[in-house]
Amino acid sequence: MSKNLNENQLLAVQLVAQGRSGKEIAKEISVTEETISRWKKQPAFIALVNDLLGQLRDTTQQKMRNLVLLALEILEKELFDESNKNRVNIALKVLNNYKFSTLIDQKIGSENADTIERKQLDKKFAEMF
C-alpha cells in the first residue's frame, strides 16, 4: 500500500497520525495545505494513517494494561503490609474507585479466569478515559 505514496506523503501520514494540523504538515514538508487536504482523501493515504493509528493504539493499550497490573501489585503489597500505617486509606481509596457493578455484571459461564480478568481490566481502562 505504501508503494503508491511518495516520500512526502509517507512523512505526512506519520504527521497526521501524530495529530498535526494540515497547515503544520504543509509547512514542514514544503507543500500547500490543499495538497495535504487532497492526500487525506486518497484511499491509500487514509488506509496507511488508520494502520499506523491502530498500531499506536494497540501499543498504548498494552502499556496501560501493564501499568494497571503493576499498580495493582503495588497496592496489594501495601495492603498486606501490616506495618503500613496508610493501609486503611489505601483500602478506602481502592473501594471508592472500584465499581462493584463489575462484579454484578460479570457473566458466569464458559469463559476462563484470564479472559474475565482481561475484560475487567479493559472495562476499567475504558472507564478511566
PEVENMO-V86598 format. One record per pair of residues at least 24 apart in sequence whose ideal C-beta (glycine too) atoms are under 10 Angstrom apart, sorted by the first residue. I is the first residue (numbers start at 0). J is the second residue. If there is no record, write none. Layout:
i=[I & I]
j=[J & J]
//
This chain:
i=[0 & 0 & 0 & 0 & 0 & 0 & 1 & 1 & 1 & 1 & 1 & 2 & 3 & 3 & 3 & 3 & 3 & 3 & 4 & 4 & 4 & 4 & 4 & 5 & 7 & 7 & 7 & 8 & 8 & 8 & 8 & 8 & 8 & 8 & 9 & 9 & 11 & 11 & 11 & 11 & 11 & 11 & 12 & 12 & 12 & 12 & 12 & 12 & 12 & 12 & 12 & 12 & 12 & 12 & 13 & 13 & 13 & 14 & 15 & 15 & 15 & 15 & 15 & 15 & 15 & 16 & 16 & 16 & 16 & 16 & 16 & 16 & 16 & 16 & 17 & 17 & 17 & 18 & 60 & 60 & 60 & 63 & 63 & 63 & 63 & 63 & 63 & 64 & 64 & 64 & 64 & 64 & 66 & 67 & 67 & 67 & 67 & 67 & 68 & 68 & 71 & 71 & 96 & 96 & 96 & 97 & 98 & 98 & 98 & 101]
j=[42 & 43 & 44 & 46 & 47 & 50 & 43 & 44 & 46 & 47 & 50 & 43 & 41 & 42 & 43 & 44 & 46 & 47 & 38 & 41 & 43 & 44 & 47 & 38 & 34 & 35 & 38 & 34 & 35 & 38 & 41 & 43 & 44 & 47 & 44 & 47 & 35 & 38 & 39 & 44 & 47 & 48 & 38 & 39 & 43 & 44 & 45 & 46 & 47 & 48 & 49 & 50 & 51 & 52 & 47 & 48 & 51 & 48 & 39 & 44 & 45 & 47 & 48 & 51 & 52 & 47 & 48 & 49 & 50 & 51 & 52 & 53 & 54 & 55 & 51 & 52 & 55 & 52 & 121 & 124 & 125 & 120 & 121 & 123 & 124 & 127 & 128 & 117 & 120 & 121 & 123 & 124 & 124 & 120 & 121 & 123 & 124 & 127 & 116 & 120 & 120 & 123 & 123 & 126 & 127 & 123 & 122 & 123 & 126 & 126]
//
